Amino acid sequence: MSAAVRKPAHLKALAVVVMVFGVIFAVAGTATWALVSGNLRNEQITVAEDASSFAGELVDTPWEAWAQADIINHHALDASGGKTYSQLDREDPVRETMMNGSFLRASLFTSVVAFGVALLVFGLGVVLIVTGEALRRVAVRLDAPAVAAAEPVSV
């Protein structure tokens, strides 16, 4: 077997492996997005009516989570007179409100990050699928001259 015949076989195998990983990544990204969205939906959090966007909406997307985290921050700062948790005296009763607001915001921001990772993984999956298909097409083109050269020429 010549090297020209073996190269497309390796390239075809690589193309399949890349496409399989692409499908795995795309499915994993989609599943992660759905799981995060479903878990947020189960919490029954609605965006506050005075939020800058998505007011009254059920939090189940990264944009709604971000909007709710933002309005929680505004409410907490209003309650503290504009002071952050660390700026409040340890004995100030508002400090607990700031701490709870901080925990809620951190949880919502964690879901925003999870959505971002899910989208990244899905996007990488799509890129791998496209790359694998391109590799497969290159392998087919490299294989075509070898097949044509092996066929007898009729005169």
DRENGUKE-829538 format. One record per atom (N, C-alpha, C): residue in three letters; residue number from 1; atom name; x, y, z. Coordinates in steps of 0.2 Angstrom, whole numbers, plus 5000, padded with zeros to 4 digits. Layout:
# DRENGUKE-829538
    r    k   a    xx    yy    zz
  ALA  NUM  CA     X     Y     Z
...
This chain:
# DRENGUKE-829538
    r    k   a    xx    yy    zz
  MET    1   N  5004  4994  5000
  MET    1  CA  5000  5000  5000
  MET    1   C  5004  5006  5000
  SER    2   N  5003  5011  4996
  SER    2  CA  5007  5017  4996
  SER    2   C  5005  5022  5001
  ALA    3   N  5009  5027  5002
  ALA    3  CA  5008  5032  5008
  ALA    3   C  5002  5036  5006
  ALA    4   N  5001  5037  4999
  ALA    4  CA  4995  5041  4997
  ALA    4   C  4989  5038  4999
  VAL    5   N  4988  5031  4999
  VAL    5  CA  4982  5028  5000
  VAL    5   C  4981  5028  5008
  ARG    6   N  4986  5027  5012
  ARG    6  CA  4985  5027  5019
  ARG    6   C  4983  5034  5022
  LYS    7   N  4986  5039  5019
  LYS    7  CA  4985  5046  5022
  LYS    7   C  4977  5047  5022
  PRO    8   N  4973  5046  5017
  PRO    8  CA  4966  5048  5018
  PRO    8   C  4963  5044  5023
  ALA    9   N  4965  5037  5024
  ALA    9  CA  4962  5033  5029
  ALA    9   C  4963  5036  5036
  HIS   10   N  4969  5038  5037
  HIS   10  CA  4970  5041  5044
  HIS   10   C  4966  5048  5045
  LEU   11   N  4966  5052  5039
  LEU   11  CA  4962  5058  5039
  LEU   11   C  4955  5057  5040
  LYS   12   N  4952  5051  5037
  LYS   12  CA  4945  5050  5038
  LYS   12   C  4944  5048  5045
  ALA   13   N  4948  5044  5048
  ALA   13  CA  4947  5042  5055
  ALA   13   C  4947  5048  5060
  LEU   14   N  4952  5053  5058
  LEU   14  CA  4952  5059  5062
  LEU   14   C  4946  5063  5061
  ALA   15   N  4943  5063  5055
  ALA   15  CA  4937  5067  5054
  ALA   15   C  4931  5064  5058
  VAL   16   N  4931  5057  5058
  VAL   16  CA  4926  5054  5062
  VAL   16   C  4926  5056  5070
  VAL   17   N  4932  5055  5072
  VAL   17  CA  4934  5056  5079
  VAL   17   C  4932  5064  5081
  VAL   18   N  4934  5068  5077
  VAL   18  CA  4932  5075  5078
  VAL   18   C  4925  5076  5078
  MET   19   N  4921  5073  5073
  MET   19  CA  4914  5074  5073
  MET   19   C  4911  5071  5079
  VAL   20   N  4913  5065  5081
  VAL   20  CA  4910  5062  5087
  VAL   20   C  4911  5067  5093
  PHE   21   N  4917  5069  5094
  PHE   21  CA  4918  5074  5100
  PHE   21   C  4913  5080  5099
  GLY   22   N  4912  5082  5093
  GLY   22  CA  4908  5088  5091
  GLY   22   C  4901  5087  5093
  VAL   23   N  4898  5081  5092
  VAL   23  CA  4892  5079  5093
  VAL   23   C  4891  5079  5101
  ILE   24   N  4896  5075  5104
  ILE   24  CA  4896  5075  5112
  ILE   24   C  4896  5082  5115
  PHE   25   N  4900  5086  5112
  PHE   25  CA  4900  5093  5115
  PHE   25   C  4894  5097  5114
  ALA   26   N  4891  5096  5108
  ALA   26  CA  4885  5100  5107
  ALA   26   C  4879  5097  5111
  VAL   27   N  4879  5091  5112
  VAL   27  CA  4873  5088  5116
  VAL   27   C  4875  5090  5123
  ALA   28   N  4881  5090  5126
  ALA   28  CA  4882  5091  5133
  ALA   28   C  4881  5099  5134
  GLY   29   N  4882  5103  5129
  GLY   29  CA  4881  5110  5130
  GLY   29   C  4873  5111  5130
  THR   30   N  4870  5108  5126
  THR   30  CA  4862  5109  5126
  THR   30   C  4859  5106  5132
  ALA   31   N  4862  5100  5135
  ALA   31  CA  4859  5097  5141
  ALA   31   C  4860  5102  5147
  THR   32   N  4866  5104  5147
  THR   32  CA  4868  5109  5153
  THR   32   C  4864  5115  5153
  TRP   33   N  4863  5118  5147
  TRP   33  CA  4858  5124  5147
  TRP   33   C  4851  5122  5149
  ALA   34   N  4849  5117  5147
  ALA   34  CA  4842  5114  5149
  ALA   34   C  4842  5113  5156
  LEU   35   N  4847  5110  5159
  LEU   35  CA  4847  5108  5166
  LEU   35   C  4847  5115  5171
  VAL   36   N  4851  5119  5169
  VAL   36  CA  4852  5125  5172
  VAL   36   C  4845  5129  5172
  SER   37   N  4843  5130  5166
  SER   37  CA  4836  5133  5165
  SER   37   C  4831  5130  5169
  GLY   38   N  4830  5123  5169
  GLY   38  CA  4825  5120  5173
  GLY   38   C  4826  5121  5180
  ASN   39   N  4832  5120  5183
  ASN   39  CA  4833  5121  5190
  ASN   39   C  4831  5128  5192
  LEU   40   N  4833  5133  5188
  LEU   40  CA  4831  5140  5190
  LEU   40   C  4823  5141  5189
  ARG   41   N  4820  5138  5184
  ARG   41  CA  4813  5138  5184
  ARG   41   C  4810  5135  5190
  ASN   42   N  4812  5130  5192
  ASN   42  CA  4810  5126  5198
  ASN   42   C  4810  5131  5205
  GLU   43   N  4815  5135  5205
  GLU   43  CA  4815  5140  5211
  GLU   43   C  4810  5145  5211
  GLN   44   N  4806  5146  5205
  GLN   44  CA  4800  5151  5205
  GLN   44   C  4802  5158  5206
  ILE   45   N  4808  5160  5204
  ILE   45  CA  4811  5167  5205
  ILE   45   C  4808  5171  5200
  THR   46   N  4805  5177  5201
  THR   46  CA  4803  5181  5196
  THR   46   C  4807  5188  5197
  VAL   47   N  4808  5191  5191
  VAL   47  CA  4812  5197  5191
  VAL   47   C  4808  5202  5194
  ALA   48   N  4811  5206  5199
  ALA   48  CA  4807  5211  5202
  ALA   48   C  4804  5216  5197
  GLU   49   N  4798  5219  5199
  GLU   49  CA  4794  5223  5195
  GLU   49   C  4798  5230  5193
  ASP   50   N  4803  5232  5197
  ASP   50  CA  4806  5238  5196
  ASP   50   C  4813  5237  5193
  ALA   51   N  4814  5231  5190
  ALA   51  CA  4820  5229  5187
  ALA   51   C  4821  5233  5180
  SER   52   N  4827  5234  5178
  SER   52  CA  4827  5238  5171
  SER   52   C  4825  5234  5165
  SER   53   N  4825  5227  5166
  SER   53  CA  4822  5223  5160
  SER   53   C  4819  5217  5163
  PHE   54   N  4815  5213  5159
  PHE   54  CA  4812  5207  5161
  PHE   54   C  4808  5207  5167
  ALA   55   N  4805  5213  5169
  ALA   55  CA  4801  5214  5175
  ALA   55   C  4795  5209  5175
  GLY   56   N  4794  5205  5181
  GLY   56  CA  4789  5200  5181
  GLY   56   C  4790  5194  5178
  GLU   57   N  4796  5193  5174
  GLU   57  CA  4797  5187  5171
  GLU   57   C  4800  5181  5176
  LEU   58   N  4798  5175  5174
  LEU   58  CA  4801  5170  5178
  LEU   58   C  4809  5169  5176
  VAL   59   N  4813  5168  5181
  VAL   59  CA  4820  5168  5180
  VAL   59   C  4822  5161  5177
  ASP   60   N  4823  5160  5171
  ASP   60  CA  4826  5154  5168
  ASP   60   C  4830  5155  5162
  THR   61   N  4833  5161  5161
  THR   61  CA  4838  5162  5156
  THR   61   C  4844  5166  5159
  PRO   62   N  4849  5167  5156
  PRO   62  CA  4855  5171  5159
  PRO   62   C  4853  5178  5159
  TRP   63   N  4849  5180  5155
  TRP   63  CA  4848  5188  5155
  TRP   63   C  4843  5189  5160
  GLU   64   N  4838  5185  5162
  GLU   64  CA  4834  5186  5167
  GLU   64   C  4837  5186  5174
  ALA   65   N  4842  5181  5175
  ALA   65  CA  4846  5180  5181
  ALA   65   C  4850  5186  5182
  TRP   66   N  4853  5189  5177
  TRP   66  CA  4857  5195  5177
  TRP   66   C  4853  5201  5179
  ALA   67   N  4847  5201  5176
  ALA   67  CA  4843  5207  5178
  ALA   67   C  4841  5207  5185
  GLN   68   N  4839  5200  5188
  GLN   68  CA  4837  5200  5195
  GLN   68   C  4843  5201  5199
  ALA   69   N  4849  5199  5198
  ALA   69  CA  4855  5200  5202
  ALA   69   C  4856  5207  5202
  ASP   70   N  4855  5211  5197
  ASP   70  CA  4856  5218  5197
  ASP   70   C  4851  5222  5201
  ILE   71   N  4845  5220  5201
  ILE   71  CA  4840  5223  5205
  ILE   71   C  4841  5222  5212
  ILE   72   N  4843  5216  5214
  ILE   72  CA  4844  5214  5221
  ILE   72   C  4850  5218  5224
  ASN   73   N  4855  5220  5220
  ASN   73  CA  4860  5224  5222
  ASN   73   C  4858  5231  5223
  HIS   74   N  4853  5234  5218
  HIS   74  CA  4850  5240  5219
  HIS   74   C  4846  5241  5226
  HIS   75   N  4842  5235  5227
  HIS   75  CA  4838  5235  5233
  HIS   75   C  4843  5235  5239
  ALA   76   N  4848  5231  5239
  ALA   76  CA  4852  5230  5245
  ALA   76   C  4856  5237  5246
  LEU   77   N  4858  5240  5241
  LEU   77  CA  4862  5247  5242
  LEU   77   C  4857  5252  5245
  ASP   78   N  4851  5252  5242
  ASP   78  CA  4846  5257  5245
  ASP   78   C  4845  5255  5252
  ALA   79   N  4844  5249  5254
  ALA   79  CA  4843  5247  5262
  ALA   79   C  4849  5250  5266
  SER   80   N  4855  5250  5263
  SER   80  CA  4861  5251  5267
  SER   80   C  4863  5258  5266
  GLY   81   N  4859  5262  5263
  GLY   81  CA  4861  5269  5262
  GLY   81   C  4867  5270  5257
  GLY   82   N  4868  5265  5252
  GLY   82  CA  4874  5265  5248
  GLY   82   C  4880  5262  5250
  LYS   83   N  4880  5259  5256
  LYS   83  CA  4886  5256  5258
  LYS   83   C  4886  5248  5257
  THR   84   N  4892  5246  5255
  THR   84  CA  4892  5238  5254
  THR   84   C  4893  5235  5261
  TYR   85   N  4893  5228  5260
  TYR   85  CA  4893  5224  5266
  TYR   85   C  4899  5226  5270
  SER   86   N  4905  5226  5267
  SER   86  CA  4911  5227  5271
  SER   86   C  4911  5234  5274
  GLN   87   N  4908  5239  5271
  GLN   87  CA  4908  5246  5274
  GLN   87   C  4903  5247  5280
  LEU   88   N  4899  5242  5281
  LEU   88  CA  4894  5243  5287
  LEU   88   C  4897  5240  5293
  ASP   89   N  4895  5243  5299
  ASP   89  CA  4898  5241  5305
  ASP   89   C  4896  5234  5307
  ARG   90   N  4900  5230  5310
  ARG   90  CA  4898  5223  5311
  ARG   90   C  4892  5222  5315
  GLU   91   N  4890  5227  5319
  GLU   91  CA  4883  5227  5323
  GLU   91   C  4877  5230  5319
  ASP   92   N  4878  5232  5313
  ASP   92  CA  4873  5235  5310
  ASP   92   C  4868  5230  5307
  PRO   93   N  4862  5230  5309
  PRO   93  CA  4857  5225  5307
  PRO   93   C  4856  5225  5299
  VAL   94   N  4857  5230  5296
  VAL   94  CA  4857  5230  5289
  VAL   94   C  4862  5225  5285
  ARG   95   N  4867  5224  5289
  ARG   95  CA  4873  5220  5287
  ARG   95   C  4870  5213  5285
  GLU   96   N  4866  5210  5288
  GLU   96  CA  4863  5204  5287
  GLU   96   C  4859  5204  5280
  THR   97   N  4855  5210  5279
  THR   97  CA  4852  5211  5272
  THR   97   C  4857  5211  5267
  MET   98   N  4862  5214  5268
  MET   98  CA  4868  5215  5263
  MET   98   C  4871  5208  5261
  MET   99   N  4872  5204  5267
  MET   99  CA  4875  5197  5266
  MET   99   C  4870  5193  5262
  ASN  100   N  4863  5193  5264
  ASN  100  CA  4859  5189  5260
  ASN  100   C  4858  5191  5253
  GLY  101   N  4858  5197  5251
  GLY  101  CA  4858  5200  5245
  GLY  101   C  4864  5198  5241
  SER  102   N  4870  5198  5244
  SER  102  CA  4876  5195  5241
  SER  102   C  4876  5188  5239
  PHE  103   N  4873  5184  5244
  PHE  103  CA  4873  5177  5242
  PHE  103   C  4868  5176  5237
  LEU  104   N  4862  5179  5236
  LEU  104  CA  4857  5178  5231
  LEU  104   C  4860  5180  5224
  ARG  105   N  4864  5186  5224
  ARG  105  CA  4867  5188  5218
  ARG  105   C  4872  5183  5216
  ALA  106   N  4876  5181  5221
  ALA  106  CA  4882  5176  5219
  ALA  106   C  4878  5169  5216
  SER  107   N  4873  5167  5218
  SER  107  CA  4870  5161  5216
  SER  107   C  4867  5163  5209
  LEU  108   N  4864  5169  5208
  LEU  108  CA  4862  5170  5201
  LEU  108   C  4867  5171  5196
  PHE  109   N  4873  5174  5198
  PHE  109  CA  4879  5175  5194
  PHE  109   C  4882  5168  5192
  THR  110   N  4881  5163  5197
  THR  110  CA  4884  5157  5195
  THR  110   C  4880  5153  5190
  SER  111   N  4873  5155  5190
  SER  111  CA  4869  5152  5185
  SER  111   C  4871  5155  5178
  VAL  112   N  4872  5162  5178
  VAL  112  CA  4874  5165  5172
  VAL  112   C  4881  5162  5169
  VAL  113   N  4886  5161  5174
  VAL  113  CA  4892  5158  5171
  VAL  113   C  4890  5151  5169
  ALA  114   N  4886  5147  5172
  ALA  114  CA  4884  5140  5169
  ALA  114   C  4881  5140  5162
  PHE  115   N  4877  5145  5161
  PHE  115  CA  4874  5146  5155
  PHE  115   C  4880  5148  5150
  GLY  116   N  4884  5152  5152
  GLY  116  CA  4890  5154  5147
  GLY  116   C  4894  5148  5145
  VAL  117   N  4896  5144  5150
  VAL  117  CA  4900  5138  5149
  VAL  117   C  4896  5133  5144
  ALA  118   N  4889  5132  5146
  ALA  118  CA  4885  5128  5141
  ALA  118   C  4885  5130  5134
  LEU  119   N  4885  5137  5133
  LEU  119  CA  4885  5140  5126
  LEU  119   C  4892  5139  5123
  LEU  120   N  4897  5140  5127
  LEU  120  CA  4904  5138  5125
  LEU  120   C  4905  5131  5122
  VAL  121   N  4903  5127  5126
  VAL  121  CA  4903  5119  5125
  VAL  121   C  4899  5118  5118
  PHE  122   N  4893  5120  5118
  PHE  122  CA  4889  5119  5112
  PHE  122   C  4892  5122  5106
  GLY  123   N  4895  5128  5107
  GLY  123  CA  4898  5131  5101
  GLY  123   C  4905  5127  5099
  LEU  124   N  4908  5125  5104
  LEU  124  CA  4914  5121  5102
  LEU  124   C  4912  5115  5098
  GLY  125   N  4906  5112  5100
  GLY  125  CA  4904  5106  5097
  GLY  125   C  4902  5107  5090
  VAL  126   N  4899  5113  5089
  VAL  126  CA  4897  5115  5082
  VAL  126   C  4904  5115  5078
  VAL  127   N  4909  5119  5080
  VAL  127  CA  4915  5120  5077
  VAL  127   C  4918  5113  5075
  LEU  128   N  4918  5109  5080
  LEU  128  CA  4921  5102  5079
  LEU  128   C  4918  5098  5074
  ILE  129   N  4911  5099  5074
  ILE  129  CA  4907  5095  5068
  ILE  129   C  4909  5098  5061
  VAL  130   N  4909  5105  5061
  VAL  130  CA  4911  5108  5054
  VAL  130   C  4918  5106  5052
  THR  131   N  4923  5106  5057
  THR  131  CA  4930  5104  5056
  THR  131   C  4930  5097  5054
  GLY  132   N  4927  5093  5057
  GLY  132  CA  4927  5086  5055
  GLY  132   C  4924  5084  5048
  GLU  133   N  4919  5088  5047
  GLU  133  CA  4916  5087  5040
  GLU  133   C  4921  5090  5035
  ALA  134   N  4925  5095  5036
  ALA  134  CA  4930  5098  5032
  ALA  134   C  4935  5093  5031
  LEU  135   N  4938  5090  5036
  LEU  135  CA  4943  5085  5036
  LEU  135   C  4941  5079  5032
  ARG  136   N  4934  5077  5033
  ARG  136  CA  4932  5071  5029
  ARG  136   C  4932  5073  5021
  ARG  137   N  4930  5079  5019
  ARG  137  CA  4930  5081  5012
  ARG  137   C  4937  5081  5009
  VAL  138   N  4941  5083  5013
  VAL  138  CA  4948  5084  5011
  VAL  138   C  4951  5076  5010
  ALA  139   N  4949  5072  5015
  ALA  139  CA  4951  5065  5014
  ALA  139   C  4948  5062  5008
  VAL  140   N  4942  5063  5006
  VAL  140  CA  4939  5061  5000
  VAL  140   C  4942  5063  4994
  ARG  141   N  4944  5070  4994
  ARG  141  CA  4948  5072  4988
  ARG  141   C  4955  5069  4987
  LEU  142   N  4958  5068  4993
  LEU  142  CA  4965  5065  4992
  LEU  142   C  4964  5058  4990
  ASP  143   N  4959  5055  4992
  ASP  143  CA  4958  5048  4990
  ASP  143   C  4956  5047  4983
  ALA  144   N  4952  5052  4980
  ALA  144  CA  4950  5052  4973
  ALA  144   C  4955  5050  4968
  PRO  145   N  4961  5054  4968
  PRO  145  CA  4966  5053  4963
  PRO  145   C  4969  5046  4963
  ALA  146   N  4970  5043  4969
  ALA  146  CA  4973  5037  4970
  ALA  146   C  4968  5031  4967
  VAL  147   N  4961  5032  4968
  VAL  147  CA  4957  5028  4965
  VAL  147   C  4957  5028  4958
  ALA  148   N  4957  5034  4955
  ALA  148  CA  4957  5035  4948
  ALA  148   C  4963  5033  4945
  ALA  149   N  4969  5033  4948
  ALA  149  CA  4975  5031  4945
  ALA  149   C  4975  5023  4945
  ALA  150   N  4972  5020  4950
  ALA  150  CA  4972  5013  4950
  ALA  150   C  4967  5010  4945
  GLU  151   N  4962  5013  4942
  GLU  151  CA  4958  5011  4937
  GLU  151   C  4961  5010  4930
  PRO  152   N  4960  5005  4927
  PRO  152  CA  4963  5004  4920
  PRO  152   C  4960  5009  4915
  VAL  153   N  4964  5012  4911
  VAL  153  CA  4962  5017  4906
  VAL  153   C  4960  5013  4900
  SER  154   N  4954  5014  4897
  SER  154  CA  4952  5011  4891
  SER  154   C  4954  5016  4885
  VAL  155   N  4956  5013  4880
  VAL  155  CA  4958  5016  4874
  VAL  155   C  4953  5015  4868
